């Protein structure tokens, strides 16, 4: 084992809006473990931005823990869940294989072999960083029970909203509109099979609405889009923010349902057959579609994370998925 292989480097959030890269020791894998050399990881502008800004409510400290998280909320904490790399040590059947792992931003790490999922043929490592977001989108489409021919609105054109809309648009006969205040979301929406509208032109009387903007105004728009007896699937996570809703308007008259969707649980009707691993494997297989490359809007070297994360969290960079690239010594 070389000297470089005995250490790893990981990104830690150390205070609201601040982070640093720390050197960590790394052990040789034990039986049943693998050592992964990361090639890419993806930054989520939703939950990761809230973690980086110190906005995780104390009541959610336990539920918000990511797999293989180091440290504790609020700070210092090593957080993230979208890592792609190659197995460099472990069972012979995995050595050299490209894999996905729900792991924080770290250039090398040791995890149980069961924690990595080999990439399917046709899914490049650079695109596989979208797997965690696509898994969230898949869960939401299940929660919404979208069916053929439905008229669907997706409010919020971040990565999760666009992926949700793409899955819904692939259902035969479905008409999907992505709604966002940012007109630059038109191109990815149309590339993924949706039409685009700004809030003032949002469709009404929809059969199903997904909300993923993370803003009060977006949820207001989602309620306006929903038709009689329709369901709004709430995908946004607001951290410690309070949300104001116009429930005194048509919410009751139209008998609307506002339902949360959260990737931590497989929907009850699927639990007898679906495990989290099967869901993740399915999300990875769906990424064998080069159209999804449009959702990676930027890339930086790992060493740049202390400078990039504050800008992403503050919204100074108009990013979808920002990909981190690892250059190994």
C-alpha positions as CSV (number, residue, x, y, z in Angstrom):
1,X,0.0,0.0,0.0
2,X,1.6,3.3,-1.1
3,X,1.9,6.3,1.2
4,X,-0.8,8.1,-0.8
5,X,-3.1,5.2,-0.4
6,X,-2.8,5.4,3.3
7,X,-4.4,8.8,3.5
8,X,-7.6,10.4,2.0
9,X,-8.9,13.9,1.7
10,X,-12.4,14.9,2.5
11,X,-14.5,18.1,2.4
12,X,-15.9,19.3,5.7
13,X,-18.4,22.0,6.4
14,X,-16.9,23.8,9.4
15,X,-19.2,26.8,10.0
16,X,-22.1,28.4,8.2
17,X,-20.9,29.1,4.7
18,X,-17.4,27.8,5.3
19,X,-15.6,24.6,4.6
20,X,-12.2,23.0,4.3
21,X,-10.4,19.9,2.9
22,X,-9.0,17.7,5.6
23,X,-6.5,14.8,5.5
24,X,-7.7,11.6,7.0
25,X,-6.1,8.2,7.6
26,X,-7.5,5.3,5.6
27,X,-7.2,1.7,6.5
28,X,-6.7,-1.4,4.3
29,X,-10.1,-3.0,3.6
30,X,-11.1,-5.8,5.9
31,X,-12.9,-8.9,4.6
32,X,-16.2,-7.8,3.0
33,X,-15.0,-4.3,2.4
34,X,-13.8,-2.3,-0.6
35,X,-11.6,0.8,-1.0
36,X,-12.9,3.2,-3.6
37,X,-10.9,5.8,-5.5
38,X,-13.4,8.5,-6.3
39,X,-13.5,10.0,-9.8
40,X,-16.5,12.3,-9.5
41,X,-19.1,13.4,-7.0
42,X,-22.1,15.5,-7.3
43,X,-23.2,18.5,-5.2
44,X,-26.9,18.8,-4.4
45,X,-28.0,22.4,-4.2
46,X,-30.9,21.4,-2.0
47,X,-30.1,19.5,1.1
48,X,-26.3,20.1,0.8
49,X,-26.8,23.8,0.6
50,X,-28.9,23.7,3.8
51,X,-26.3,21.6,5.6
52,X,-23.5,23.9,4.5
53,X,-25.5,26.9,5.7
54,X,-26.2,25.4,9.1
55,X,-29.9,25.2,8.5
56,X,-30.7,21.6,9.6
57,X,-33.2,21.8,12.5
58,X,-32.0,20.1,15.6
59,X,-35.1,17.8,15.5
60,X,-33.8,16.4,12.2
61,X,-30.2,15.8,13.2
62,X,-30.7,12.0,13.3
63,X,-33.0,11.7,10.3
64,X,-30.7,13.9,8.1
65,X,-27.6,11.8,8.6
66,X,-26.2,10.7,5.3
67,X,-24.7,7.2,4.9
68,X,-21.0,7.3,6.0
69,X,-21.4,10.9,7.2
70,X,-18.5,12.0,9.5
71,X,-19.0,14.5,12.3
72,X,-22.2,15.8,13.7
73,X,-24.7,18.5,12.8
74,X,-24.5,21.4,12.8
75,X,-20.6,21.6,12.5
76,X,-18.1,20.3,11.7
77,X,-19.6,17.7,9.4
78,X,-18.5,15.8,6.3
79,X,-21.7,15.4,4.3
80,X,-22.7,14.3,0.8
81,X,-24.2,11.3,-1.0
82,X,-23.3,11.1,-4.6
83,X,-19.8,9.5,-5.2
84,X,-18.6,7.6,-8.3
85,X,-15.3,5.9,-8.5
86,X,-13.3,2.7,-9.1
87,X,-12.8,-0.2,-6.6
88,X,-9.0,-0.4,-6.1
89,X,-9.0,-3.0,-3.3
90,X,-11.4,-5.6,-2.1
91,X,-13.1,-8.7,-3.5
92,X,-11.6,-9.8,-6.8
93,X,-15.0,-9.5,-8.6
94,X,-15.1,-5.8,-7.9
95,X,-11.5,-4.6,-8.3
96,X,-11.3,-2.2,-11.2
97,X,-15.1,-1.8,-11.6
98,X,-16.8,1.6,-11.7
99,X,-19.2,1.9,-8.9
100,X,-21.7,4.4,-7.3
101,X,-21.8,4.9,-3.5
102,X,-23.8,7.1,-1.2
103,X,-20.8,8.7,0.3
104,X,-19.6,12.3,1.1
105,X,-17.0,14.2,-1.0
106,X,-13.8,12.3,-0.3
107,X,-11.1,11.1,-2.7
108,X,-10.6,7.6,-1.2
109,X,-12.8,5.7,1.2
110,X,-13.4,2.2,2.6
111,X,-17.0,0.9,2.9
112,X,-18.7,-2.4,3.0
113,X,-18.8,-4.1,-0.4
114,X,-22.6,-4.1,-0.2
115,X,-22.6,-0.3,-0.1
116,X,-21.3,0.1,-3.7
117,X,-23.4,-0.5,-6.8
118,X,-21.5,-1.4,-10.0
119,X,-22.5,1.0,-12.9
120,X,-24.6,-0.6,-15.7
121,X,-23.2,-0.8,-19.2
122,X,-23.8,2.4,-21.0
123,X,-23.7,4.7,-17.9
124,X,-20.5,6.7,-17.8
125,X,-19.0,7.6,-14.4
126,X,-19.4,11.3,-15.1
127,X,-23.2,11.0,-15.6
128,X,-23.7,8.5,-12.7
129,X,-23.3,11.4,-10.2
130,X,-27.0,12.1,-10.9
131,X,-28.1,8.7,-9.5
132,X,-29.1,9.9,-6.0
133,X,-31.2,12.7,-7.5
134,X,-32.8,10.3,-10.0
135,X,-33.6,8.0,-7.1
136,X,-35.4,10.8,-5.4
137,X,-37.3,11.6,-8.6
138,X,-38.3,7.9,-9.1
139,X,-39.6,7.8,-5.5
140,X,-41.7,10.9,-6.1
141,X,-43.3,9.6,-9.3
142,X,-44.2,6.4,-7.3
143,X,-45.7,8.6,-4.5
144,X,-47.7,10.6,-7.1
145,X,-49.0,7.4,-8.9
146,X,-48.7,9.1,-12.2
147,X,-50.6,7.3,-15.0
148,X,-50.9,7.3,-18.8
149,X,-52.5,10.4,-20.2
150,X,-52.2,12.5,-17.1
151,X,-51.6,16.3,-17.3
152,X,-48.8,17.0,-14.9
153,X,-47.1,20.1,-13.7
154,X,-43.6,20.2,-12.1
155,X,-42.9,23.5,-10.2
156,X,-39.2,24.1,-9.8
157,X,-36.6,23.4,-12.4
158,X,-33.7,22.2,-10.3
159,X,-32.1,18.8,-11.0
160,X,-34.7,16.9,-9.0
161,X,-37.6,18.7,-10.6
162,X,-36.2,18.2,-14.1
163,X,-35.6,14.5,-13.4
164,X,-39.1,14.0,-12.0
165,X,-40.6,15.7,-15.1
166,X,-38.4,13.5,-17.4
167,X,-39.7,10.3,-15.8
168,X,-43.3,11.5,-15.9
169,X,-42.9,12.6,-19.5
170,X,-41.8,9.1,-20.5
171,X,-45.2,7.7,-19.4
172,X,-47.4,7.1,-22.5
173,X,-49.7,10.0,-23.2
174,X,-48.5,12.2,-20.3
175,X,-48.3,15.9,-20.9
176,X,-45.7,17.5,-18.5
177,X,-45.1,21.2,-18.0
178,X,-42.0,22.5,-16.1
179,X,-42.7,25.8,-14.3
180,X,-39.9,28.0,-13.2
181,X,-39.0,31.7,-12.9
182,X,-35.7,31.1,-14.5
183,X,-36.1,31.0,-18.3
184,X,-32.8,29.2,-18.7
185,X,-34.6,26.1,-17.5
186,X,-36.5,26.0,-20.8
187,X,-33.7,24.2,-22.7
188,X,-33.2,21.3,-20.3
189,X,-37.0,20.9,-19.9
190,X,-37.6,20.7,-23.6
191,X,-34.6,18.4,-24.1
192,X,-36.1,16.0,-21.5
193,X,-39.6,15.9,-23.1
194,X,-41.4,18.7,-21.3
195,X,-42.9,22.0,-22.2
196,X,-41.8,25.1,-20.2
197,X,-43.9,27.9,-18.6
198,X,-43.2,30.8,-16.3
199,X,-45.5,31.0,-13.2
200,X,-48.0,33.5,-14.8
201,X,-48.5,31.0,-17.7
202,X,-48.7,27.9,-15.6
203,X,-51.4,25.4,-16.6
204,X,-54.5,24.8,-14.5
205,X,-56.7,21.8,-13.8
206,X,-53.7,19.4,-13.7
207,X,-54.2,15.8,-12.6
208,X,-51.0,15.8,-10.6
209,X,-48.5,18.4,-9.5
210,X,-44.9,18.0,-8.2
211,X,-43.4,20.9,-6.2
212,X,-39.6,21.1,-6.0
213,X,-38.8,24.8,-6.0
214,X,-38.1,25.1,-2.2
215,X,-40.0,28.4,-2.1
216,X,-43.3,29.6,-0.8
217,X,-44.2,31.2,-4.1
218,X,-43.5,27.9,-5.9
219,X,-45.9,26.0,-3.6
220,X,-48.5,28.7,-4.2
221,X,-48.1,28.1,-7.9
222,X,-48.4,24.3,-7.4
223,X,-51.7,24.8,-5.6
224,X,-53.0,26.9,-8.4
225,X,-52.1,24.3,-11.0
226,X,-54.0,21.4,-9.2
227,X,-57.4,20.4,-10.5
228,X,-60.4,19.1,-8.5
229,X,-59.3,16.3,-6.1
230,X,-55.7,16.4,-7.4
231,X,-52.6,15.7,-5.4
232,X,-49.6,18.0,-4.9
233,X,-46.4,16.0,-4.2
234,X,-44.2,18.2,-2.0
235,X,-40.5,17.3,-2.7
236,X,-38.9,20.4,-1.3
237,X,-37.1,20.3,2.0
238,X,-37.1,23.7,3.8
239,X,-34.7,23.0,6.6
240,X,-35.4,25.5,9.4
241,X,-37.6,27.8,7.2
242,X,-41.3,28.3,7.9
243,X,-43.7,28.1,4.9
244,X,-46.8,30.2,4.3
245,X,-49.6,28.7,2.3
246,X,-52.8,30.3,0.8
247,X,-55.1,27.6,2.2
248,X,-58.0,30.1,2.4
249,X,-58.4,30.1,-1.3
250,X,-59.5,27.1,-3.4
251,X,-57.6,24.5,-1.4
252,X,-60.7,23.2,0.3
253,X,-63.2,23.8,-2.5
254,X,-61.1,21.7,-4.9
255,X,-60.5,19.1,-2.2
256,X,-56.7,19.1,-2.8
257,X,-54.2,16.8,-1.2
258,X,-50.7,18.0,-0.2
259,X,-48.5,15.0,0.3
260,X,-44.8,14.8,1.2
261,X,-42.3,12.6,-0.7
262,X,-39.0,11.7,0.9
263,X,-36.4,9.3,-0.5
264,X,-35.6,7.8,2.9
265,X,-38.5,5.4,2.5
266,X,-39.7,3.3,-0.4
267,X,-43.5,3.9,-0.8
268,X,-45.5,1.4,1.3
269,X,-47.2,-0.3,-1.7
270,X,-43.8,-1.2,-3.1
271,X,-42.0,-2.2,0.1
272,X,-42.9,-5.9,-0.1
273,X,-40.9,-6.1,-3.4
274,X,-38.6,-3.2,-3.6
275,X,-35.5,-2.6,-1.5
276,X,-33.5,0.6,-1.5
277,X,-30.8,-1.2,-3.4
278,X,-33.2,-2.3,-6.1
279,X,-34.4,1.3,-6.4
280,X,-30.9,2.7,-6.7
281,X,-30.0,0.1,-9.3
282,X,-33.0,1.1,-11.2
283,X,-32.1,4.8,-11.0
284,X,-28.6,4.0,-12.3
285,X,-30.0,1.9,-15.2
286,X,-32.2,4.8,-16.2
287,X,-29.1,7.0,-16.6
288,X,-28.2,5.1,-19.8
289,X,-29.7,8.1,-21.6
290,X,-27.3,10.8,-22.8
291,X,-30.0,13.4,-22.6
292,X,-29.4,13.6,-18.9
293,X,-25.9,15.1,-19.5
294,X,-27.6,18.5,-19.9
295,X,-28.3,18.5,-16.2
296,X,-24.5,18.8,-15.4
297,X,-24.0,22.5,-15.7
298,X,-20.5,22.9,-14.2
299,X,-17.5,21.0,-13.0
300,X,-14.7,21.9,-10.6
301,X,-11.6,20.1,-9.2
302,X,-12.0,18.8,-5.7
303,X,-9.4,21.2,-4.3
304,X,-11.8,24.1,-5.3
305,X,-14.7,23.0,-3.1
306,X,-13.9,25.4,-0.3
307,X,-14.4,28.3,-2.8
308,X,-17.2,26.7,-4.8
309,X,-19.6,25.6,-2.1
310,X,-20.2,29.1,-0.6
311,X,-21.1,30.4,-4.1
312,X,-23.4,27.4,-4.8
313,X,-25.1,27.6,-1.4
314,X,-25.7,31.4,-1.9
315,X,-27.1,30.9,-5.4
316,X,-24.3,33.0,-6.9
317,X,-23.8,30.3,-9.5
318,X,-26.8,29.4,-11.7
319,X,-26.1,25.6,-11.5
320,X,-28.1,22.5,-11.9
321,X,-25.8,19.6,-10.9
322,X,-22.3,20.8,-10.2
323,X,-19.8,18.0,-10.6
324,X,-16.6,17.6,-8.6
325,X,-13.6,16.0,-10.4
326,X,-10.9,14.1,-8.5
327,X,-7.3,14.2,-9.7
328,X,-5.3,11.6,-7.9
329,X,-1.7,11.8,-6.9
